[in-house]
Amino acid sequence: MKILMYSVRDDEQPAIKAWAQRNQATVDTFDQDLSLATVERAKGYDGIVIVQHAKIDSDQVYQKLHGFGIKQISLRSAGYDVVDLAVAQANDLIITNVPAYSPRSVAEYALTQTMRLIRNLELFDERTAHHDFRWGGLMAHEVHTLTIGIIGAGRIGGTVARLFHALGAKVIATDPVENPELAEFVTYMDQASLLKTADVVTLHTQLLPTTTHLIGAEQFTQMKPTAFLINASRGPVVDTPALVAALKNKQIAGAAIDVIEDEQEFNNRDLTKTKITNPNVLALQAMPNVILTPHIAFYTNMAVQNMVDISLDDTKSILETGQAQHPVK
């Protein structure tokens, strides 16, 4: 069994080597995305695994994979919008993802950034960096006094709910499916009511046509001016120019943004010698009440291990049986 993994980082290599040894398979790695320019590398392999922010750039990629005899593309991520599912199906390619690589990793990120925001730590960092050690105007809130609003109460959102409930916060949520396992500590309501009520709104929804720009100008007007927004889901769930405007107009108090539209331009890249021209990124970086991180909410030892193992397990299963545990439909 020969598998090629695209866009592999150094930190993934130990898990990849361990999996290959356990399964007596050959797993080769490549540090670039799957694209029309790199698809020829897959020739001679039985299966491929990818993770990337940029969409597969041509229908010919799928056609070439089909011609090579490859029957699947396994994503070692939850998001699968980089793949054109219709074109993949037309070329007999099974697509899999890792829907729950570590709900705890993203949930703990949401908790961490909530703590930073309600304690005004990013604002204290700004002050102390300029040798201003005064406290004035930055009195904190305690988490047990807050109402936490979760948009998308699935695996990750449900874990977020449990963490905040354990700390004494009131937890409200909106989701098309109400999970009975969360009933004892989550109050479900519609999105408009949640936005009007929550002190912290944290997003944990998939990226779908119905969730693209789910949070935009209208939704920011519904939020409290004292409320914070956390986005650790997908960048396009939030209308970025509308977010920038809401922050500038003090419609909300601050934000922690781990994912953003057009993030493929800069995430996990060293741009210290490059001039960033993205106006939204520049605007958010300039605001002391914004915490901007480069899509690292998932980035824990457990999550990386699971993303590698589950994606390779699905690849192996498809090669041996034609089926996988985590197909994307």
C-alpha positions, 0 to 999 in steps of 0.5 A: 500500500502506497499513500502520498500525503500533501501539505505535510508539516514537520510536526506531523511526521512522527505520527505519519511514521508511526502509522506507516510502521503499524500498518506496514504501509509506505507513506510518502510526504510532500510539502505543497498543496494538491493542485494541477501543478502537483497532481502528477506526483500522485501517479503510482500511489494507491491513495492520497491525503490532503489538508489545505486552505486553497481550493483544488484549482482545476477539474483536471486534478480530479480527472487525473487522479481518476486516470491514475486509478486513485479512488479517494481523497482523504482530508485530514481536516473537518472542513471540505470546501476545498473539494468540489464534491460534484466533480469528485463524484463524477470521477468516482472519488470518495471524499472523507474528512476528520469531523472530530479530530479533537473537539476539546482543542477548539473548545479550549481555544474558545475558553482561553480567548474568552478569558483573555477578552473578559480580563482585558488582557490584550488591552493590558498587553498594549498598555504595558508594551508602552510602559503604561501600567495603570488599571483605569477603565479595564475592570474585568468580568468573571466568567460565572457572571456571563451568558455564553452564546454558542452558534453551532452546538455540535461536537465542538460547540457541545464541548464548549458548552460543557466547559463554560457550564462547569465554570458557572456561566449561563450557556445558550445555543442555536443549532438546527438540531437540539442535542438532548445530551446538552439539555441539562445545561444549555438553553436553545433559542433562535439566533436573533435572541441569542445575539441580543442576550449573549455576552460572548458569541462563539461560532462553531458551525460548518461552512455551508452556503447557508452559513456563509456570512452568517454573521454580518452587518445586521447581526452586529447591530443585534449584539450588545455593545459590551459583547465579544465575538469569537470565531474559531469555525471557518473564516467566511462564516463572518463578513470580515468588512462588517466585523471591522466596521462593527469594531470601529463603530463600537457595536461590539467590545472586541473579538478573537478571530482565529479564521478569516476570509482569504486566510490562505494568503498568510496562514502558517507563512513567514511574512516578516519580510513581506508587506501585507496588503489585505486591508481587513487583516491590517485593520484588525491587527491595528485594533487593541481589542482584537486577538488575531491568530493564524488558524491555530485553534485546532493545533494541539498534540492530540488533534494533530495525532488524530488528524493523521491517524483518522485520515490514513485509517479512512484511506486504508479502509477505502483501499481495502474495502471500498468504504470509509468511516467518515465519508463526506456526502 
